[in-house]
Amino acid sequence: MIIPSIDIEGGRAVKRVKGERGRYIFQGDPVELAYKFRPAPLVHVVDLDGAEAGRPVNTAVIKRVAEILGGRCQLGGGLRSREAVEEALALCKYAVVGSLPFKNWDLFTEIAGLYRQRLVVSIDYGGGHVLTSGWLERALPLEEAVRLLAEAGPYAAVVVTAVEVEGTGGGVKADIHVGRLRRVAERIYYAGGVKNCRDAETARRLGFDGVIVGYALYAGDLKECVEWIQR
């Protein structure tokens, strides 16, 4: 399964290189992208400003994007309160949390108890550690984070993001054993470095259920497997 991604900064759709503000391979209109991706069963939407601020920021444009997609989206970025998670779930089928488990475990487990079937946990990592706050802060070692998350699981899905190759088209870099994540969630998605169908197939062989793609849609080549987006 190929899941298109719409990353939003300052009301615009962008694709950052390694998550760095100011380094882009794409800038465009998120509403236009929402119409383009509407045939997909699921679209990954990220409020980049929200991830850095710790609260939702691009709410108006994200609401419009979610409406166009008919709620077939998973929304993340700055969801660090129960209210923010519930607002995300009012727009999209799933809410994505990345920093929350490592900044407020008690609140995270409370939210997981209420919404685990609609909760997606994003494990964003670099240098062997989980990265939080828009990838600006380093949290637990990767393996320790997986063990911790398993305690409050399972969740709807887990997204594993290799920050070191995100937005580069540098290929799949999975430093985590997918089998261990089955204790955390039934569906495991990969993000980071996917450039073409070969990379998507590599992720599938490693055991991932799907890939979240941004670079490949704007600067890569998915012509041979474009139909995977509609599966």
KETORKE-213880 format. One record per residue (C-alpha): x, y, z; residue in three letters. Coordinates in pm, 1 decimal. Layout:
<sites>
((X,Y,Z),Ala)
...
</sites>
This chain:
<sites>
((0.0,0.0,0.0),Met)
((131.6,342.2,-94.7),Ile)
((3.6,627.3,122.5),Ile)
((48.5,980.9,-15.8),Pro)
((167.1,1245.3,229.6),Ser)
((70.0,1611.1,253.8),Ile)
((304.5,1805.6,483.4),Asp)
((183.7,2156.2,563.4),Ile)
((393.4,2455.0,668.5),Glu)
((263.8,2811.3,671.4),Gly)
((-53.8,2701.7,497.0),Gly)
((140.5,2554.1,204.3),Arg)
((221.2,2196.1,115.4),Ala)
((596.3,2138.6,132.9),Val)
((843.2,1854.8,128.3),Lys)
((1141.4,1919.4,351.8),Arg)
((1479.9,1754.2,315.0),Val)
((1553.3,1558.8,634.9),Lys)
((1282.5,1761.1,806.7),Gly)
((1485.5,2083.5,790.5),Glu)
((1289.3,2407.3,766.4),Arg)
((1396.1,2607.5,461.5),Gly)
((1520.7,2305.5,262.6),Arg)
((1246.9,2197.7,24.1),Tyr)
((1213.0,1983.1,-285.0),Ile)
((849.7,2084.4,-331.2),Phe)
((610.1,2364.2,-240.1),Gln)
((247.4,2374.3,-349.3),Gly)
((-120.6,2401.9,-265.7),Asp)
((-243.0,2141.9,-12.4),Pro)
((-600.3,2173.9,-140.6),Val)
((-491.1,2085.7,-493.9),Glu)
((-299.4,1786.8,-359.1),Leu)
((-602.6,1673.4,-160.9),Ala)
((-807.6,1664.9,-480.7),Tyr)
((-525.5,1479.6,-657.1),Lys)
((-497.8,1218.6,-382.4),Phe)
((-871.8,1177.5,-326.8),Arg)
((-880.4,831.1,-495.6),Pro)
((-639.3,697.9,-230.7),Ala)
((-796.2,503.8,58.0),Pro)
((-571.6,686.3,306.7),Leu)
((-364.3,1007.5,303.2),Val)
((-104.9,1104.0,565.0),His)
((-142.1,1471.2,667.1),Val)
((113.7,1648.5,886.8),Val)
((98.5,1993.7,1045.0),Asp)
((472.6,2069.5,1044.4),Leu)
((431.1,2398.6,1228.5),Asp)
((215.3,2220.4,1483.8),Gly)
((479.5,1954.7,1542.8),Ala)
((733.1,2223.6,1629.9),Glu)
((492.5,2439.4,1831.8),Ala)
((339.7,2150.2,2026.0),Gly)
((-14.8,2243.5,1923.3),Arg)
((-216.9,2246.2,1598.5),Pro)
((-136.8,2550.9,1382.0),Val)
((-258.7,2506.2,1024.4),Asn)
((-611.2,2418.9,1131.0),Thr)
((-811.7,2598.7,860.3),Ala)
((-633.5,2447.6,561.3),Val)
((-619.0,2104.7,725.3),Ile)
((-994.3,2113.7,781.5),Lys)
((-1042.9,2184.7,410.7),Arg)
((-804.0,1904.3,313.4),Val)
((-986.1,1658.3,540.3),Ala)
((-1321.3,1758.3,391.7),Glu)
((-1196.4,1697.3,37.2),Ile)
((-1060.0,1357.5,140.7),Leu)
((-1386.0,1264.3,309.0),Gly)
((-1201.5,1198.0,633.8),Gly)
((-985.0,925.7,475.0),Arg)
((-672.4,1060.9,637.5),Cys)
((-445.0,1025.1,935.7),Gln)
((-352.4,1358.0,1090.5),Leu)
((-49.7,1440.2,1302.3),Gly)
((158.8,1733.8,1416.9),Gly)
((125.9,1898.2,1757.6),Gly)
((-127.0,1653.5,1903.5),Leu)
((-13.4,1668.3,2265.2),Arg)
((-344.7,1709.3,2447.5),Ser)
((-664.9,1507.8,2460.6),Arg)
((-849.9,1800.8,2306.9),Glu)
((-608.7,1816.8,2011.6),Ala)
((-638.7,1442.6,1950.4),Val)
((-1018.2,1459.5,1960.2),Glu)
((-1020.4,1754.5,1720.7),Glu)
((-800.5,1555.4,1482.1),Ala)
((-1036.1,1257.4,1506.2),Leu)
((-1327.5,1484.6,1419.9),Ala)
((-1153.3,1556.7,1087.8),Leu)
((-971.3,1234.0,1001.8),Cys)
((-1018.2,865.0,1062.1),Lys)
((-691.6,843.7,1256.8),Tyr)
((-486.0,1071.6,1481.6),Ala)
((-106.4,1042.3,1471.0),Val)
((102.5,1107.1,1781.7),Val)
((480.6,1109.0,1794.0),Gly)
((603.1,1330.7,2077.4),Ser)
((317.1,1267.2,2321.3),Leu)
((423.4,918.6,2443.1),Pro)
((769.1,1046.3,2531.3),Phe)
((662.9,1377.1,2684.3),Lys)
((351.5,1280.2,2879.1),Asn)
((319.5,904.5,2920.1),Trp)
((22.9,920.4,3157.4),Asp)
((-181.4,1133.1,2918.6),Leu)
((-80.3,913.5,2626.9),Phe)
((-197.9,594.4,2797.2),Thr)
((-525.2,766.0,2889.6),Glu)
((-582.7,863.1,2526.0),Ile)
((-476.8,518.1,2405.2),Ala)
((-733.6,362.2,2635.8),Gly)
((-1006.0,574.0,2479.8),Leu)
((-909.7,574.0,2112.8),Tyr)
((-660.3,293.2,2047.8),Arg)
((-847.3,173.2,1734.4),Gln)
((-802.4,519.4,1581.9),Arg)
((-459.6,604.4,1722.5),Leu)
((-143.7,587.1,1510.5),Val)
((194.9,613.0,1681.7),Val)
((478.7,767.0,1483.1),Ser)
((828.0,646.7,1570.4),Ile)
((1056.8,906.6,1412.4),Asp)
((1420.8,819.1,1463.7),Tyr)
((1775.0,919.2,1382.0),Gly)
((2109.6,818.7,1526.8),Gly)
((1948.9,526.8,1708.3),Gly)
((1712.6,748.7,1909.8),His)
((1351.6,857.5,1879.1),Val)
((1323.6,1224.3,1777.3),Leu)
((1041.0,1446.8,1903.4),Thr)
((912.9,1806.6,1875.0),Ser)
((933.7,1820.2,1497.6),Gly)
((1254.8,1612.9,1512.2),Trp)
((1431.7,1885.9,1708.8),Leu)
((1474.6,1688.8,2033.7),Glu)
((1617.4,1345.2,2110.0),Arg)
((1421.3,1107.4,2333.3),Ala)
((1468.7,737.6,2415.1),Leu)
((1689.9,487.6,2234.2),Pro)
((1488.8,320.9,1958.7),Leu)
((1462.2,-27.7,2109.9),Glu)
((1368.6,112.1,2450.7),Glu)
((1095.1,321.0,2290.1),Ala)
((947.9,13.8,2119.9),Val)
((936.6,-174.3,2450.9),Arg)
((767.1,119.2,2620.1),Leu)
((504.8,161.8,2349.0),Leu)
((420.6,-208.5,2362.3),Ala)
((310.3,-164.6,2724.2),Glu)
((11.8,51.0,2626.2),Ala)
((-61.4,-110.7,2288.9),Gly)
((-189.1,-224.5,2057.8),Pro)
((-275.1,77.0,1844.0),Tyr)
((-432.2,112.1,1499.7),Ala)
((-92.3,146.1,1332.9),Ala)
((269.4,249.0,1374.6),Val)
((461.4,472.3,1134.1),Val)
((838.7,424.1,1136.0),Val)
((1017.6,728.3,992.0),Thr)
((1389.5,724.2,912.3),Ala)
((1465.4,1094.5,951.2),Val)
((1817.8,1066.2,809.0),Glu)
((1681.8,988.1,461.5),Val)
((1346.1,1167.9,479.9),Glu)
((1293.0,1386.1,174.7),Gly)
((1612.0,1266.0,4.2),Thr)
((1503.9,972.7,-209.2),Gly)
((1803.0,791.6,-59.9),Gly)
((1631.9,454.3,-29.1),Gly)
((1482.4,256.5,256.0),Val)
((1675.3,273.4,584.0),Lys)
((1497.1,53.2,835.9),Ala)
((1700.8,10.4,1154.6),Asp)
((1417.8,-161.8,1336.8),Ile)
((1290.9,-519.5,1333.6),His)
((936.4,-508.9,1198.3),Val)
((840.0,-828.5,1381.1),Gly)
((896.1,-660.4,1717.0),Arg)
((649.5,-389.5,1622.1),Leu)
((368.3,-642.8,1581.4),Arg)
((327.9,-622.9,1958.8),Arg)
((263.3,-251.9,1918.3),Val)
((22.1,-243.7,1623.5),Ala)
((-127.9,-466.6,1356.7),Glu)
((-32.9,-236.3,1068.3),Arg)
((323.2,-108.1,1032.0),Ile)
((406.3,166.1,781.0),Tyr)
((745.5,294.1,669.6),Tyr)
((844.1,649.3,572.1),Ala)
((1173.6,801.4,462.6),Gly)
((1385.5,782.8,148.2),Gly)
((1133.1,606.2,-75.8),Val)
((1202.4,716.7,-433.6),Lys)
((1048.3,454.1,-660.0),Asn)
((861.2,125.6,-683.1),Cys)
((1176.5,-69.6,-604.4),Arg)
((1203.6,106.0,-267.5),Asp)
((837.3,37.6,-197.4),Ala)
((894.9,-329.8,-274.9),Glu)
((1200.7,-333.7,-45.8),Thr)
((985.8,-206.6,240.8),Ala)
((725.4,-474.2,166.0),Arg)
((989.7,-749.3,176.1),Arg)
((1108.1,-618.2,512.9),Leu)
((756.6,-676.6,645.1),Gly)
((602.7,-329.6,630.0),Phe)
((235.0,-312.3,535.7),Asp)
((274.8,9.7,340.8),Gly)
((493.0,310.9,269.6),Val)
((416.3,678.1,323.0),Ile)
((555.5,876.0,33.4),Val)
((621.0,1241.3,-36.9),Gly)
((951.2,1266.6,-225.0),Tyr)
((853.7,987.8,-464.2),Ala)
((536.5,1173.2,-561.8),Leu)
((710.9,1501.8,-635.5),Tyr)
((1062.2,1409.7,-748.1),Ala)
((1072.6,1031.0,-777.2),Gly)
((917.1,770.5,-1004.6),Asp)
((611.2,567.2,-907.9),Leu)
((475.5,518.1,-1259.4),Lys)
((510.6,140.0,-1248.9),Glu)
((322.2,102.5,-921.9),Cys)
((90.2,404.1,-919.0),Val)
((-207.5,168.7,-888.1),Glu)
((-81.9,70.4,-541.5),Trp)
((-198.6,410.9,-418.2),Ile)
((-559.6,310.3,-480.9),Gln)
((-541.4,-24.7,-301.3),Arg)
</sites>
